[in-house]
């Protein structure tokens, strides 16, 4: 067993120990298991949400896109700033509603806001599909990290199975407390590692940041400029807008708001979160440093840029530390995805759709049985291979963002929309997105004569515009039905 593998194994064992130990002294009711009894303070909410924000997508995808795409990768840095600004105003209102109505799952918010269990079922289906793509990212990233950092000693398949089993075990036992406990250690370690690598590698190989970018420009003229076709400035801006609007609609991020003890804890969290964007900037420096040091990576292999340059630069034991921290970046968000997906399936799809009289105790037991099944299905998709991390993340984000019009309307003092508009809007947006992905359609193919500025607009934003328009029109046309039935508009 090489030194790197020993260190990685120690990280995984430590994470499993901490995750299981988090249950100590707690009775795991459904509310305690899923949202921590709504007792998390500002710091723990911050660490949990930051742990979810900095996943294998950021660990490998940010450096991989800087390596392969250049400036378009900076959308990953930019969208968070806008999302946190929106969250400062939206999340406290969401917390008040969730606390008042006893929401446990992501879809509970929509079901109670629009007084429609059926809408909760539809939202759950969208959420589960979106989270499936996100879980694939975490598991695939876990396999890559362990295989690369162990110098090929552990095949990706073995690493994926080990990681998935660890997640299932500690989440089943400790629920959200397990993820939160691991997030404390993971966030400290990832901050130190990211800053160190982002500073050390450019200095070590190039003598400074300016020299690094000068050499990249000399070797690849024009690479450090925004492309004039494809991932243009129009794509960049539309993707930032789309992703920021959907940032807090990732179910495992949204339900972290439920876990907060007070409204103030939620608001303070949005103030602190921009600090985490700095970590992403350092990961970009790693990707840029790798361009000339580990050339030739293309396609999905560009996600290997960070690990390849680390292996080339450091001793095996330190590579093991990098790999171990990378494992933690998969475990925290991956386990939260498992927790939320199983809760949605048991509570909102099964109980709300088929067995409305099922008790919370039964739903809790069912969620724990569903959890390993969902994980098994995700592992199956991972083993089939697929797109890069960023491509998967963009699809998941675009799909989940289709819930934004319904969500933001419910927060208004006098909500405009109703459940009919929500059904229609979500359906219309999902259809446009499905056509764009399934048929590889974009504005450039739909409008051959359009300029690059128009043709490069992210199709997810187009789907969101269709969604919002449909939501508004249908809500307006069906407003009389709610009035006649005596149903309040919104919450």
LINGI-V473401 format. One line per field, one symbol per residue. ss: DSSP state (A for helix, B for strand, O for the rest). Layout:
ss=???
//
This chain:
ss=OOAAAAAAAAAAAAAAAAAAAOOOOOOOOAAAAAAAAAOBOAAAAAAAAAAAAOOAAAAAAAAAAAAAOAAAAAAAAAAAAAAAAAAAAAAAAAAAAAAAAOOOOAAAAAAAAOOOAAAAAAAAAAAAAAAAAAAAAAAAAAAAAAAAAOOOOOOAAAAAAAAAAAAAAAAAAAOAAAAAAAAAAAAAAAAAAAAAAAAAAAAAAAOOAAAAAAAAAAAOOOOOOOOOOOOOAAAAAAAAAAAAAAAAAOAAAAAAAAOBOOAAAAAAAAAAOAAAAAAAAAAAAAAAAAAAAOOOOOAAAAAAAAAAAAAAAOOAAAAAAAAAAAAAAAAAAAAAAAAAAAAAAAAAAAAAAOOOOOOAAAAAAAAAAAAAAAAAAAAAAAAOOOOOAAAAAAAAAAAAAAAAAAAAAAAOOOOOOOAAAAAAAAAAAAAAAAAAAAOOOOAAAAOOOOOAAAAOOOAAAAAAAAAAAAAAAAAAAOAAAAAAAOOOOOO
//
